[in-house]
Amino acid sequence: MIKYYYQPIRLVTTKEDNMTTYAPPSEKQVAFLKSLLSTREVDEAVKSDLLEQLELDVLEKRIASEAIDSLLKLPKLPKASSPSPMQELLRSIPKSRYAIPVDELELTDATDSFTGDLVFVELKEYMQTLYMRQLHGAPGGFSRSKLAIESVKAIIAIIATDPYKYTRIFGEHYTCCGSCGAELTDTKSRELMLGPECRKKFGR
C-alpha cells in the first residue's frame, strides 16, 4: 500500500505573504498519472483516491510527482488480447452447420478441392475460440477435417449473404435441424428445418 496517497493534501506556504497557496500538477503530470493508473496494477482504493483528487482538482504537485514515481515501479497490467482477424470473421456468422453448393465455391478463391454437389461445414466454439471444419459422413458419425484459410474465407463470404439459406440446405439434405443436427419433432421446426432453440440464432 502506498501510504502517502491517504495523507491530507499538502499546501505550499510562501514566505513573501505568509499565505497558504495550492501548487497544482502540470497538465503533463495529470495526463501521465491518469495513464499510469489505467495501465499499472494499482490497489483499487489507492486508484479511487487519486482519481477523486484529480477530479476535484486538489492534488498537490509534489504529491502527484511522488505518486508517479511509485506507480512507475508497479507491474504493468497484462494487455487484453484482441481477437485475431480470422476470429472476427468467424464471428460474423452464427455458430451452426451449413451446406454450400460446390458450384458457388468454384467462383471463389477457395483453395481446397471439393467433390460432390455440396460441401458441409460446421462452425463451433471451444475454449472461447471458433473453429470451422469440413464435415464428412452423416449426423451422429461425422468426421472433421481442417480447411485452408482461403477456403474458410470464401465459405464465410458465401454464408454471410444468407446464413439461414445454407443452414436450411444442410437440414433438408440430412432431414434434421440444419443448425445442430437434432431430430425435428414439430410442424414449424420441419417447415423451417430448425429446432426451437436454433431458430433464435436466425431470428426465425
Order of alpha helices (4+ residues) and beta strands (2+ residues): beta-beta-alpha-alpha-alpha-alpha-beta-alpha-beta-beta-beta-alpha-alpha-alpha-alpha
